[in-house]
Structures are given as C-alpha cells and as structure tokens.
Amino acid sequence: MAPRQGSPTSRLILSSIVIILILVLAGCIPAEVAPPLTPPSPTVELPSPSPTSSVTPTNEPTPLVQPSSQPTLIVTESAIPSSAMITTISGHEQTYELGCEASAAVDWAGYFGVLIYESTFQFELPLSDNPELGFVGNVTTDGWGQIPPDAYGVHAPPIAELLREYGLPAQAVRGMTLEDVKGELAEGDPIIAWVIGNMVYSDPVKYIDKQGNAVTVAPYEHVVILVGYDETTITYMNNGFFYSVPTDVFLTSWGVLGNMAVIHD
C-alpha cells in the first residue's frame, strides 16, 4: 500500500532528501559531473594547402620560355661608312672645248688600268643630233653652253658603250640616289656624273631630234668624276682638279639631267 501524504514515513523521506541537498551544497558530498560532450571528428578530408592537380588554371598567365641563347642578327647589306675618298685617281685638262665626256672617260678608264688616248676615244664616238645616240656638234667649237641641234656634247649611253668596247664593265644609269653614289664610292669605284658647269644649275629643255625622239638636254651640260663624300659634302674631279661642294649643291646640279652617270658594274 502506498504511504499516505503527511505520514511519518513521508516526512522522514522528505527530511532525508533535504539533508542530502544541504550536504551537497555545503561540499560535503561530491557531486557527479557529466563529462563534456566532444563533437565528432569530421569525416570529410580538408583540402591540402598545395594543389594536387597538375592542370594550370585558365586564368593564370602562361610563363614565357626563356631562350637558351641570344638570337644572331643577320646583316643583309654592309653599312655605308659616313665618309669615303678615292685618293689614287688622277686626271688631266680636257683637250677639246666640248670634249669633257671623252676626257673624263679616259681618266676613269685609267683608274681601272685601261689606257685610252683622249683623241682616239673622242673620234670613235658616233655622231648624232641626239646626245643619247651620239656626239652632237663639232668638238673643236668654242660654243660651249648650247643645246641641240647646235654643238652640245654627248650623254651617258654612247660613253658607256664605247668603254665596254675597251673591256670595261661600264653601265649608263639614270635616277641614281645619293645612297647609290655613296655605296659606289665606298667600294672604291669612281663615278662619271653629268652635271651643269662646275656644279651650277640651268633649266632642262625638252628637245625633239630629227627622228621625232624626245630627249632632255640642258645648257652648259658638263661631266665630272665623283671621288668622295662625307656627311655634308661631295668631292669630285674636274679637268684634273679636285673640288668639294655641299651635298645639296651637287644634287641640284646633278638632278637637271636626271641623275645621269656611268658606273663600274
């Protein structure tokens, strides 16, 4: 039978509980403390600080491969020096009033070891009223400075052709540049150049020959031999004497007849 509330037994039990609680609170009886709960260890492996994949992320720049050695530069053309001078050429004063072309031609040939007499060369030139085809006028005249059909002279093609008959690799050219000139002189090759007077200017004239061919001529057409240059001047031989003029002065005079010349080629 369950004990009734308020019975001596119930009061005894209640008193006992109270006493125990008082003792526990007073520290006389140690209380049992439940151990702290330890969270379970995760089962998922954390990623390693170092990537294990060998794939490079697409947003990372690709490193450049450094060459094992420096590339070798290939130079296709030799550099033209800033100055050059041909010192072993010599000349003479022309024999005939209009014979500057023949005089320069035999001096040029002599530089390359071929001896030609000026008078022989002069009278071997063909005659024509067109200076592109032959000598125009009488070489002994005192009328220098005229234009065809009057006494004039001769242009580069007949001079080069006759020099080739003497075994020289002469070529008549037009439209040469200043760099072309420097390249020839730097290689030791003098140039026969068609200018006006002693490096002056005259107006070019269009002339029509008897066959209807057009040719550019100019009063006081003259021939010199180019022998050197530097950064500001051109040096040439005229009738055995040497002169230097500013490069632009030379280019102006040479340009009247289209930068015409005979070169060793």
Secondary structure as GFF3:
##gff-version 3
##sequence-region A 1 265
A	DSSP	alpha_helix	8	26	.	.	.	ID=ss1
A	DSSP	beta_strand	84	85	.	.	.	ID=ss2
A	DSSP	alpha_helix	100	111	.	.	.	ID=ss3
A	DSSP	alpha_helix	118	124	.	.	.	ID=ss4
A	DSSP	alpha_helix	156	165	.	.	.	ID=ss5
A	DSSP	beta_strand	170	173	.	.	.	ID=ss6
A	DSSP	alpha_helix	178	186	.	.	.	ID=ss7
A	DSSP	beta_strand	191	196	.	.	.	ID=ss8
A	DSSP	beta_strand	205	208	.	.	.	ID=ss9
A	DSSP	beta_strand	214	217	.	.	.	ID=ss10
A	DSSP	beta_strand	221	229	.	.	.	ID=ss11
A	DSSP	beta_strand	233	238	.	.	.	ID=ss12
A	DSSP	beta_strand	241	246	.	.	.	ID=ss13
A	DSSP	alpha_helix	247	255	.	.	.	ID=ss14
A	DSSP	beta_strand	261	264	.	.	.	ID=ss15
###
